[in-house]
């Protein structure tokens, strides 16, 4: 979700962050949102990197159980 009419209507206009990054000379950006669907609902998710985000949360869960 971004700063769109739909985001405003759903009350989610402030629920995203745009990250800018550089890798050497390569510049990029990524949007982070709070997921509202799927098994990641309620968690922060990097759009386009959902698989990696899910793996991150799974590693965190495993580490927390090991403590």
mmCIF file of the N, C-alpha and C atoms, coordinates in Angstrom:
data_MODEL
# 
_entry.id   MODEL 
# 
loop_
_atom_site.group_PDB 
_atom_site.id 
_atom_site.type_symbol 
_atom_site.label_atom_id 
_atom_site.label_alt_id 
_atom_site.label_comp_id 
_atom_site.label_asym_id 
_atom_site.label_entity_id 
_atom_site.label_seq_id 
_atom_site.pdbx_PDB_ins_code 
_atom_site.Cartn_x 
_atom_site.Cartn_y 
_atom_site.Cartn_z 
_atom_site.occupancy 
_atom_site.B_iso_or_equiv 
_atom_site.pdbx_formal_charge 
_atom_site.auth_seq_id 
_atom_site.auth_comp_id 
_atom_site.auth_asym_id 
_atom_site.auth_atom_id 
_atom_site.pdbx_PDB_model_num 
ATOM 1   N N  . UNK A 1 1  ? 0.861  -1.168  0.000  1.00 0.00 ? 1  UNK A N  1 
ATOM 2   C CA . UNK A 1 1  ? 0.000  0.000   0.000  1.00 0.00 ? 1  UNK A CA 1 
ATOM 3   C C  . UNK A 1 1  ? 0.910  1.234   0.000  1.00 0.00 ? 1  UNK A C  1 
ATOM 4   N N  . UNK A 1 2  ? 0.492  2.259   -0.601 1.00 0.00 ? 2  UNK A N  1 
ATOM 5   C CA . UNK A 1 2  ? 1.290  3.482   -0.635 1.00 0.00 ? 2  UNK A CA 1 
ATOM 6   C C  . UNK A 1 2  ? 0.380  4.662   -0.342 1.00 0.00 ? 2  UNK A C  1 
ATOM 7   N N  . UNK A 1 3  ? 0.792  5.816   -0.740 1.00 0.00 ? 3  UNK A N  1 
ATOM 8   C CA . UNK A 1 3  ? 0.005  7.017   -0.489 1.00 0.00 ? 3  UNK A CA 1 
ATOM 9   C C  . UNK A 1 3  ? -1.039 7.175   -1.592 1.00 0.00 ? 3  UNK A C  1 
ATOM 10  N N  . UNK A 1 4  ? -1.961 6.208   -1.649 1.00 0.00 ? 4  UNK A N  1 
ATOM 11  C CA . UNK A 1 4  ? -2.985 6.195   -2.685 1.00 0.00 ? 4  UNK A CA 1 
ATOM 12  C C  . UNK A 1 4  ? -4.356 6.476   -2.077 1.00 0.00 ? 4  UNK A C  1 
ATOM 13  N N  . UNK A 1 5  ? -5.319 6.688   -2.928 1.00 0.00 ? 5  UNK A N  1 
ATOM 14  C CA . UNK A 1 5  ? -6.693 6.892   -2.462 1.00 0.00 ? 5  UNK A CA 1 
ATOM 15  C C  . UNK A 1 5  ? -7.165 5.686   -1.651 1.00 0.00 ? 5  UNK A C  1 
ATOM 16  N N  . UNK A 1 6  ? -6.850 4.470   -2.137 1.00 0.00 ? 6  UNK A N  1 
ATOM 17  C CA . UNK A 1 6  ? -7.238 3.249   -1.423 1.00 0.00 ? 6  UNK A CA 1 
ATOM 18  C C  . UNK A 1 6  ? -6.575 3.198   -0.056 1.00 0.00 ? 6  UNK A C  1 
ATOM 19  N N  . UNK A 1 7  ? -5.305 3.536   0.021  1.00 0.00 ? 7  UNK A N  1 
ATOM 20  C CA . UNK A 1 7  ? -4.603 3.537   1.309  1.00 0.00 ? 7  UNK A CA 1 
ATOM 21  C C  . UNK A 1 7  ? -5.276 4.481   2.292  1.00 0.00 ? 7  UNK A C  1 
ATOM 22  N N  . UNK A 1 8  ? -5.660 5.645   1.833  1.00 0.00 ? 8  UNK A N  1 
ATOM 23  C CA . UNK A 1 8  ? -6.342 6.605   2.705  1.00 0.00 ? 8  UNK A CA 1 
ATOM 24  C C  . UNK A 1 8  ? -7.695 6.071   3.151  1.00 0.00 ? 8  UNK A C  1 
ATOM 25  N N  . UNK A 1 9  ? -8.437 5.476   2.218  1.00 0.00 ? 9  UNK A N  1 
ATOM 26  C CA . UNK A 1 9  ? -9.757 4.943   2.555  1.00 0.00 ? 9  UNK A CA 1 
ATOM 27  C C  . UNK A 1 9  ? -9.661 3.816   3.586  1.00 0.00 ? 9  UNK A C  1 
ATOM 28  N N  . UNK A 1 10 ? -8.601 3.000   3.512  1.00 0.00 ? 10 UNK A N  1 
ATOM 29  C CA . UNK A 1 10 ? -8.417 1.887   4.443  1.00 0.00 ? 10 UNK A CA 1 
ATOM 30  C C  . UNK A 1 10 ? -7.689 2.297   5.720  1.00 0.00 ? 10 UNK A C  1 
ATOM 31  N N  . UNK A 1 11 ? -7.297 3.574   5.815  1.00 0.00 ? 11 UNK A N  1 
ATOM 32  C CA . UNK A 1 11 ? -6.575 4.039   6.995  1.00 0.00 ? 11 UNK A CA 1 
ATOM 33  C C  . UNK A 1 11 ? -5.147 3.539   7.054  1.00 0.00 ? 11 UNK A C  1 
ATOM 34  N N  . UNK A 1 12 ? -4.545 3.253   5.892  1.00 0.00 ? 12 UNK A N  1 
ATOM 35  C CA . UNK A 1 12 ? -3.197 2.683   5.842  1.00 0.00 ? 12 UNK A CA 1 
ATOM 36  C C  . UNK A 1 12 ? -2.179 3.628   5.205  1.00 0.00 ? 12 UNK A C  1 
ATOM 37  N N  . UNK A 1 13 ? -2.542 4.873   5.015  1.00 0.00 ? 13 UNK A N  1 
ATOM 38  C CA . UNK A 1 13 ? -1.648 5.796   4.312  1.00 0.00 ? 13 UNK A CA 1 
ATOM 39  C C  . UNK A 1 13 ? -0.331 6.011   5.048  1.00 0.00 ? 13 UNK A C  1 
ATOM 40  N N  . UNK A 1 14 ? -0.329 5.886   6.342  1.00 0.00 ? 14 UNK A N  1 
ATOM 41  C CA . UNK A 1 14 ? 0.909  6.070   7.107  1.00 0.00 ? 14 UNK A CA 1 
ATOM 42  C C  . UNK A 1 14 ? 1.588  4.770   7.458  1.00 0.00 ? 14 UNK A C  1 
ATOM 43  N N  . UNK A 1 15 ? 1.140  3.669   6.856  1.00 0.00 ? 15 UNK A N  1 
ATOM 44  C CA . UNK A 1 15 ? 1.640  2.351   7.237  1.00 0.00 ? 15 UNK A CA 1 
ATOM 45  C C  . UNK A 1 15 ? 2.577  1.764   6.191  1.00 0.00 ? 15 UNK A C  1 
ATOM 46  N N  . UNK A 1 16 ? 3.509  2.552   5.746  1.00 0.00 ? 16 UNK A N  1 
ATOM 47  C CA . UNK A 1 16 ? 4.504  2.066   4.814  1.00 0.00 ? 16 UNK A CA 1 
ATOM 48  C C  . UNK A 1 16 ? 5.748  2.926   4.913  1.00 0.00 ? 16 UNK A C  1 
ATOM 49  N N  . UNK A 1 17 ? 6.862  2.358   4.522  1.00 0.00 ? 17 UNK A N  1 
ATOM 50  C CA . UNK A 1 17 ? 8.145  3.051   4.543  1.00 0.00 ? 17 UNK A CA 1 
ATOM 51  C C  . UNK A 1 17 ? 8.841  2.753   3.226  1.00 0.00 ? 17 UNK A C  1 
ATOM 52  N N  . UNK A 1 18 ? 9.388  3.762   2.609  1.00 0.00 ? 18 UNK A N  1 
ATOM 53  C CA . UNK A 1 18 ? 10.157 3.578   1.388  1.00 0.00 ? 18 UNK A CA 1 
ATOM 54  C C  . UNK A 1 18 ? 11.632 3.691   1.747  1.00 0.00 ? 18 UNK A C  1 
ATOM 55  N N  . UNK A 1 19 ? 12.386 2.648   1.440  1.00 0.00 ? 19 UNK A N  1 
ATOM 56  C CA . UNK A 1 19 ? 13.822 2.615   1.732  1.00 0.00 ? 19 UNK A CA 1 
ATOM 57  C C  . UNK A 1 19 ? 14.601 2.836   0.437  1.00 0.00 ? 19 UNK A C  1 
ATOM 58  N N  . UNK A 1 20 ? 15.606 3.670   0.511  1.00 0.00 ? 20 UNK A N  1 
ATOM 59  C CA . UNK A 1 20 ? 16.509 3.883   -0.608 1.00 0.00 ? 20 UNK A CA 1 
ATOM 60  C C  . UNK A 1 20 ? 17.848 3.286   -0.213 1.00 0.00 ? 20 UNK A C  1 
ATOM 61  N N  . UNK A 1 21 ? 18.499 2.577   -1.156 1.00 0.00 ? 21 UNK A N  1 
ATOM 62  C CA . UNK A 1 21 ? 19.768 1.949   -0.828 1.00 0.00 ? 21 UNK A CA 1 
ATOM 63  C C  . UNK A 1 21 ? 20.695 2.019   -2.037 1.00 0.00 ? 21 UNK A C  1 
ATOM 64  N N  . UNK A 1 22 ? 21.956 1.783   -1.754 1.00 0.00 ? 22 UNK A N  1 
ATOM 65  C CA . UNK A 1 22 ? 22.940 1.703   -2.830 1.00 0.00 ? 22 UNK A CA 1 
ATOM 66  C C  . UNK A 1 22 ? 23.838 0.497   -2.586 1.00 0.00 ? 22 UNK A C  1 
ATOM 67  N N  . UNK A 1 23 ? 24.186 -0.155  -3.667 1.00 0.00 ? 23 UNK A N  1 
ATOM 68  C CA . UNK A 1 23 ? 25.136 -1.263  -3.655 1.00 0.00 ? 23 UNK A CA 1 
ATOM 69  C C  . UNK A 1 23 ? 26.190 -0.903  -4.692 1.00 0.00 ? 23 UNK A C  1 
ATOM 70  N N  . UNK A 1 24 ? 27.282 -0.313  -4.201 1.00 0.00 ? 24 UNK A N  1 
ATOM 71  C CA . UNK A 1 24 ? 28.271 0.207   -5.138 1.00 0.00 ? 24 UNK A CA 1 
ATOM 72  C C  . UNK A 1 24 ? 27.665 1.359   -5.906 1.00 0.00 ? 24 UNK A C  1 
ATOM 73  N N  . UNK A 1 25 ? 27.626 1.236   -7.226 1.00 0.00 ? 25 UNK A N  1 
ATOM 74  C CA . UNK A 1 25 ? 27.036 2.291   -8.046 1.00 0.00 ? 25 UNK A CA 1 
ATOM 75  C C  . UNK A 1 25 ? 25.554 2.048   -8.328 1.00 0.00 ? 25 UNK A C  1 
ATOM 76  N N  . UNK A 1 26 ? 25.049 0.907   -7.923 1.00 0.00 ? 26 UNK A N  1 
ATOM 77  C CA . UNK A 1 26 ? 23.637 0.571   -8.156 1.00 0.00 ? 26 UNK A CA 1 
ATOM 78  C C  . UNK A 1 26 ? 22.769 1.184   -7.064 1.00 0.00 ? 26 UNK A C  1 
ATOM 79  N N  . UNK A 1 27 ? 21.751 1.925   -7.477 1.00 0.00 ? 27 UNK A N  1 
ATOM 80  C CA . UNK A 1 27 ? 20.803 2.525   -6.537 1.00 0.00 ? 27 UNK A CA 1 
ATOM 81  C C  . UNK A 1 27 ? 19.483 1.763   -6.629 1.00 0.00 ? 27 UNK A C  1 
ATOM 82  N N  . UNK A 1 28 ? 18.774 1.685   -5.517 1.00 0.00 ? 28 UNK A N  1 
ATOM 83  C CA . UNK A 1 28 ? 17.496 0.996   -5.534 1.00 0.00 ? 28 UNK A CA 1 
ATOM 84  C C  . UNK A 1 28 ? 16.575 1.516   -4.455 1.00 0.00 ? 28 UNK A C  1 
ATOM 85  N N  . UNK A 1 29 ? 15.379 0.990   -4.445 1.00 0.00 ? 29 UNK A N  1 
ATOM 86  C CA . UNK A 1 29 ? 14.418 1.329   -3.401 1.00 0.00 ? 29 UNK A CA 1 
ATOM 87  C C  . UNK A 1 29 ? 13.551 0.115   -3.120 1.00 0.00 ? 29 UNK A C  1 
ATOM 88  N N  . UNK A 1 30 ? 13.004 0.061   -1.919 1.00 0.00 ? 30 UNK A N  1 
ATOM 89  C CA . UNK A 1 30 ? 12.120 -1.028  -1.512 1.00 0.00 ? 30 UNK A CA 1 
ATOM 90  C C  . UNK A 1 30 ? 11.055 -0.451  -0.598 1.00 0.00 ? 30 UNK A C  1 
ATOM 91  N N  . UNK A 1 31 ? 9.852  -0.983  -0.708 1.00 0.00 ? 31 UNK A N  1 
ATOM 92  C CA . UNK A 1 31 ? 8.753  -0.541  0.152  1.00 0.00 ? 31 UNK A CA 1 
ATOM 93  C C  . UNK A 1 31 ? 8.515  -1.592  1.228  1.00 0.00 ? 31 UNK A C  1 
ATOM 94  N N  . UNK A 1 32 ? 8.400  -1.134  2.460  1.00 0.00 ? 32 UNK A N  1 
ATOM 95  C CA . UNK A 1 32 ? 8.093  -2.005  3.589  1.00 0.00 ? 32 UNK A CA 1 
ATOM 96  C C  . UNK A 1 32 ? 6.703  -1.638  4.077  1.00 0.00 ? 32 UNK A C  1 
ATOM 97  N N  . UNK A 1 33 ? 5.846  -2.646  4.222  1.00 0.00 ? 33 UNK A N  1 
ATOM 98  C CA . UNK A 1 33 ? 4.461  -2.436  4.651  1.00 0.00 ? 33 UNK A CA 1 
ATOM 99  C C  . UNK A 1 33 ? 4.119  -3.420  5.758  1.00 0.00 ? 33 UNK A C  1 
ATOM 100 N N  . UNK A 1 34 ? 3.026  -3.171  6.450  1.00 0.00 ? 34 UNK A N  1 
ATOM 101 C CA . UNK A 1 34 ? 2.486  -4.162  7.366  1.00 0.00 ? 34 UNK A CA 1 
ATOM 102 C C  . UNK A 1 34 ? 1.519  -5.013  6.559  1.00 0.00 ? 34 UNK A C  1 
ATOM 103 N N  . UNK A 1 35 ? 1.809  -6.300  6.467  1.00 0.00 ? 35 UNK A N  1 
ATOM 104 C CA . UNK A 1 35 ? 0.985  -7.216  5.666  1.00 0.00 ? 35 UNK A CA 1 
ATOM 105 C C  . UNK A 1 35 ? -0.395 -7.351  6.287  1.00 0.00 ? 35 UNK A C  1 
ATOM 106 N N  . UNK A 1 36 ? -1.404 -7.384  5.441  1.00 0.00 ? 36 UNK A N  1 
ATOM 107 C CA . UNK A 1 36 ? -2.767 -7.511  5.953  1.00 0.00 ? 36 UNK A CA 1 
ATOM 108 C C  . UNK A 1 36 ? -3.380 -8.859  5.608  1.00 0.00 ? 36 UNK A C  1 
ATOM 109 N N  . UNK A 1 37 ? -2.691 -9.658  4.807  1.00 0.00 ? 37 UNK A N  1 
ATOM 110 C CA . UNK A 1 37 ? -3.195 -10.962 4.401  1.00 0.00 ? 37 UNK A CA 1 
ATOM 111 C C  . UNK A 1 37 ? -2.100 -12.010 4.545  1.00 0.00 ? 37 UNK A C  1 
ATOM 112 N N  . UNK A 1 38 ? -2.421 -13.239 4.282  1.00 0.00 ? 38 UNK A N  1 
ATOM 113 C CA . UNK A 1 38 ? -1.507 -14.388 4.291  1.00 0.00 ? 38 UNK A CA 1 
ATOM 114 C C  . UNK A 1 38 ? -1.002 -14.686 5.700  1.00 0.00 ? 38 UNK A C  1 
ATOM 115 N N  . UNK A 1 39 ? -0.068 -15.608 5.767  1.00 0.00 ? 39 UNK A N  1 
ATOM 116 C CA . UNK A 1 39 ? 0.473  -15.990 7.073  1.00 0.00 ? 39 UNK A CA 1 
ATOM 117 C C  . UNK A 1 39 ? 1.428  -14.941 7.637  1.00 0.00 ? 39 UNK A C  1 
ATOM 118 N N  . UNK A 1 40 ? 1.699  -13.892 6.880  1.00 0.00 ? 40 UNK A N  1 
ATOM 119 C CA . UNK A 1 40 ? 2.526  -12.787 7.368  1.00 0.00 ? 40 UNK A CA 1 
ATOM 120 C C  . UNK A 1 40 ? 1.691  -11.609 7.865  1.00 0.00 ? 40 UNK A C  1 
ATOM 121 N N  . UNK A 1 41 ? 0.378  -11.794 7.950  1.00 0.00 ? 41 UNK A N  1 
ATOM 122 C CA . UNK A 1 41 ? -0.520 -10.710 8.382  1.00 0.00 ? 41 UNK A CA 1 
ATOM 123 C C  . UNK A 1 41 ? -0.068 -10.137 9.718  1.00 0.00 ? 41 UNK A C  1 
ATOM 124 N N  . UNK A 1 42 ? -0.008 -8.807  9.762  1.00 0.00 ? 42 UNK A N  1 
ATOM 125 C CA . UNK A 1 42 ? 0.397  -8.108  10.977 1.00 0.00 ? 42 UNK A CA 1 
ATOM 126 C C  . UNK A 1 42 ? 1.895  -7.901  11.101 1.00 0.00 ? 42 UNK A C  1 
ATOM 127 N N  . UNK A 1 43 ? 2.662  -8.464  10.188 1.00 0.00 ? 43 UNK A N  1 
ATOM 128 C CA . UNK A 1 43 ? 4.127  -8.323  10.225 1.00 0.00 ? 43 UNK A CA 1 
ATOM 129 C C  . UNK A 1 43 ? 4.597  -7.370  9.136  1.00 0.00 ? 43 UNK A C  1 
ATOM 130 N N  . UNK A 1 44 ? 5.769  -6.773  9.367  1.00 0.00 ? 44 UNK A N  1 
ATOM 131 C CA . UNK A 1 44 ? 6.371  -5.895  8.370  1.00 0.00 ? 44 UNK A CA 1 
ATOM 132 C C  . UNK A 1 44 ? 6.962  -6.763  7.267  1.00 0.00 ? 44 UNK A C  1 
ATOM 133 N N  . UNK A 1 45 ? 6.715  -6.381  6.015  1.00 0.00 ? 45 UNK A N  1 
ATOM 134 C CA . UNK A 1 45 ? 7.117  -7.168  4.857  1.00 0.00 ? 45 UNK A CA 1 
ATOM 135 C C  . UNK A 1 45 ? 7.758  -6.247  3.822  1.00 0.00 ? 45 UNK A C  1 
ATOM 136 N N  . UNK A 1 46 ? 8.851  -6.696  3.225  1.00 0.00 ? 46 UNK A N  1 
ATOM 137 C CA . UNK A 1 46 ? 9.474  -5.971  2.125  1.00 0.00 ? 46 UNK A CA 1 
ATOM 138 C C  . UNK A 1 46 ? 8.786  -6.433  0.843  1.00 0.00 ? 46 UNK A C  1 
ATOM 139 N N  . UNK A 1 47 ? 8.090  -5.520  0.164  1.00 0.00 ? 47 UNK A N  1 
ATOM 140 C CA . UNK A 1 47 ? 7.375  -5.866  -1.058 1.00 0.00 ? 47 UNK A CA 1 
ATOM 141 C C  . UNK A 1 47 ? 8.357  -6.360  -2.112 1.00 0.00 ? 47 UNK A C  1 
ATOM 142 N N  . UNK A 1 48 ? 8.002  -7.459  -2.765 1.00 0.00 ? 48 UNK A N  1 
ATOM 143 C CA . UNK A 1 48 ? 8.868  -8.057  -3.769 1.00 0.00 ? 48 UNK A CA 1 
ATOM 144 C C  . UNK A 1 48 ? 9.885  -9.007  -3.173 1.00 0.00 ? 48 UNK A C  1 
ATOM 145 N N  . UNK A 1 49 ? 9.997  -9.020  -1.857 1.00 0.00 ? 49 UNK A N  1 
ATOM 146 C CA . UNK A 1 49 ? 10.944 -9.905  -1.166 1.00 0.00 ? 49 UNK A CA 1 
ATOM 147 C C  . UNK A 1 49 ? 10.211 -10.705 -0.088 1.00 0.00 ? 49 UNK A C  1 
ATOM 148 N N  . UNK A 1 50 ? 8.958  -11.064 -0.380 1.00 0.00 ? 50 UNK A N  1 
ATOM 149 C CA . UNK A 1 50 ? 8.130  -11.756 0.605  1.00 0.00 ? 50 UNK A CA 1 
ATOM 150 C C  . UNK A 1 50 ? 8.749  -13.080 1.045  1.00 0.00 ? 50 UNK A C  1 
ATOM 151 N N  . UNK A 1 51 ? 9.336  -13.820 0.117  1.00 0.00 ? 51 UNK A N  1 
ATOM 152 C CA . UNK A 1 51 ? 9.946  -15.106 0.459  1.00 0.00 ? 51 UNK A CA 1 
ATOM 153 C C  . UNK A 1 51 ? 11.090 -14.921 1.462  1.00 0.00 ? 51 UNK A C  1 
ATOM 154 N N  . UNK A 1 52 ? 11.953 -13.939 1.208  1.00 0.00 ? 52 UNK A N  1 
ATOM 155 C CA . UNK A 1 52 ? 13.067 -13.680 2.123  1.00 0.00 ? 52 UNK A CA 1 
ATOM 156 C C  . UNK A 1 52 ? 12.562 -13.167 3.470  1.00 0.00 ? 52 UNK A C  1 
ATOM 157 N N  . UNK A 1 53 ? 11.512 -12.340 3.437  1.00 0.00 ? 53 UNK A N  1 
ATOM 158 C CA . UNK A 1 53 ? 10.934 -11.820 4.671  1.00 0.00 ? 53 UNK A CA 1 
ATOM 159 C C  . UNK A 1 53 ? 10.382 -12.962 5.510  1.00 0.00 ? 53 UNK A C  1 
ATOM 160 N N  . UNK A 1 54 ? 9.669  -13.887 4.862  1.00 0.00 ? 54 UNK A N  1 
ATOM 161 C CA . UNK A 1 54 ? 9.109  -15.039 5.568  1.00 0.00 ? 54 UNK A CA 1 
ATOM 162 C C  . UNK A 1 54 ? 10.224 -15.890 6.180  1.00 0.00 ? 54 UNK A C  1 
ATOM 163 N N  . UNK A 1 55 ? 11.301 -16.099 5.434  1.00 0.00 ? 55 UNK A N  1 
ATOM 164 C CA . UNK A 1 55 ? 12.448 -16.868 5.946  1.00 0.00 ? 55 UNK A CA 1 
ATOM 165 C C  . UNK A 1 55 ? 13.059 -16.174 7.157  1.00 0.00 ? 55 UNK A C  1 
ATOM 166 N N  . UNK A 1 56 ? 13.131 -14.852 7.128  1.00 0.00 ? 56 UNK A N  1 
ATOM 167 C CA . UNK A 1 56 ? 13.658 -14.094 8.267  1.00 0.00 ? 56 UNK A CA 1 
ATOM 168 C C  . UNK A 1 56 ? 12.826 -14.351 9.520  1.00 0.00 ? 56 UNK A C  1 
ATOM 169 N N  . UNK A 1 57 ? 11.506 -14.244 9.399  1.00 0.00 ? 57 UNK A N  1 
ATOM 170 C CA . UNK A 1 57 ? 10.639 -14.465 10.555 1.00 0.00 ? 57 UNK A CA 1 
ATOM 171 C C  . UNK A 1 57 ? 10.722 -15.906 11.049 1.00 0.00 ? 57 UNK A C  1 
ATOM 172 N N  . UNK A 1 58 ? 10.911 -16.851 10.144 1.00 0.00 ? 58 UNK A N  1 
ATOM 173 C CA . UNK A 1 58 ? 11.053 -18.254 10.554 1.00 0.00 ? 58 UNK A CA 1 
ATOM 174 C C  . UNK A 1 58 ? 12.348 -18.448 11.340 1.00 0.00 ? 58 UNK A C  1 
ATOM 175 N N  . UNK A 1 59 ? 13.443 -17.837 10.883 1.00 0.00 ? 59 UNK A N  1 
ATOM 176 C CA . UNK A 1 59 ? 14.715 -17.928 11.636 1.00 0.00 ? 59 UNK A CA 1 
ATOM 177 C C  . UNK A 1 59 ? 14.562 -17.318 13.023 1.00 0.00 ? 59 UNK A C  1 
ATOM 178 N N  . UNK A 1 60 ? 13.884 -16.175 13.094 1.00 0.00 ? 60 UNK A N  1 
ATOM 179 C CA . UNK A 1 60 ? 13.655 -15.527 14.397 1.00 0.00 ? 60 UNK A CA 1 
ATOM 180 C C  . UNK A 1 60 ? 12.847 -16.435 15.327 1.00 0.00 ? 60 UNK A C  1 
ATOM 181 N N  . UNK A 1 61 ? 11.832 -17.115 14.778 1.00 0.00 ? 61 UNK A N  1 
ATOM 182 C CA . UNK A 1 61 ? 11.001 -18.019 15.572 1.00 0.00 ? 61 UNK A CA 1 
ATOM 183 C C  . UNK A 1 61 ? 11.837 -19.175 16.114 1.00 0.00 ? 61 UNK A C  1 
ATOM 184 N N  . UNK A 1 62 ? 12.671 -19.757 15.259 1.00 0.00 ? 62 UNK A N  1 
ATOM 185 C CA . UNK A 1 62 ? 13.515 -20.885 15.662 1.00 0.00 ? 62 UNK A CA 1 
ATOM 186 C C  . UNK A 1 62 ? 14.501 -20.444 16.743 1.00 0.00 ? 62 UNK A C  1 
ATOM 187 N N  . UNK A 1 63 ? 15.125 -19.290 16.564 1.00 0.00 ? 63 UNK A N  1 
ATOM 188 C CA . UNK A 1 63 ? 16.069 -18.782 17.562 1.00 0.00 ? 63 UNK A CA 1 
ATOM 189 C C  . UNK A 1 63 ? 15.381 -18.512 18.895 1.00 0.00 ? 63 UNK A C  1 
ATOM 190 N N  . UNK A 1 64 ? 14.181 -17.964 18.861 1.00 0.00 ? 64 UNK A N  1 
ATOM 191 C CA . UNK A 1 64 ? 13.452 -17.667 20.094 1.00 0.00 ? 64 UNK A CA 1 
ATOM 192 C C  . UNK A 1 64 ? 13.110 -18.958 20.832 1.00 0.00 ? 64 UNK A C  1 
ATOM 193 N N  . UNK A 1 65 ? 12.779 -20.008 20.112 1.00 0.00 ? 65 UNK A N  1 
ATOM 194 C CA . UNK A 1 65 ? 12.459 -21.286 20.746 1.00 0.00 ? 65 UNK A CA 1 
ATOM 195 C C  . UNK A 1 65 ? 13.695 -21.919 21.377 1.00 0.00 ? 65 UNK A C  1 
ATOM 196 N N  . UNK A 1 66 ? 14.854 -21.642 20.782 1.00 0.00 ? 66 UNK A N  1 
ATOM 197 C CA . UNK A 1 66 ? 16.096 -22.233 21.279 1.00 0.00 ? 66 UNK A CA 1 
ATOM 198 C C  . UNK A 1 66 ? 16.582 -21.588 22.562 1.00 0.00 ? 66 UNK A C  1 
ATOM 199 N N  . UNK A 1 67 ? 16.067 -20.427 22.890 1.00 0.00 ? 67 UNK A N  1 
ATOM 200 C CA . UNK A 1 67 ? 16.519 -19.712 24.087 1.00 0.00 ? 67 UNK A CA 1 
ATOM 201 C C  . UNK A 1 67 ? 15.966 -20.291 25.338 1.00 0.00 ? 67 UNK A C  1 
# 
